[in-house]
């Protein structure tokens, strides 16, 4: 999950429904793009903005899980 608000809401709902959370395994991960594509150019010759979707899910989602569940 890459939305802080949704992550916090999920943990709050889980705790209010089932009690304290004792274990979290943040194992979501995607492979949306590869490094090759980060340096490719658009039709006008300008560099294309790299996608951060993989970082958002694989890194930011884990950080959010760690902090919203504590």
Secondary structure as UniProt FT lines:
FT   HELIX           4..18
FT   HELIX           35..38
FT   TURN            43..44
FT   HELIX           53..55
FT   HELIX           56..60
FT   HELIX           61..68
//
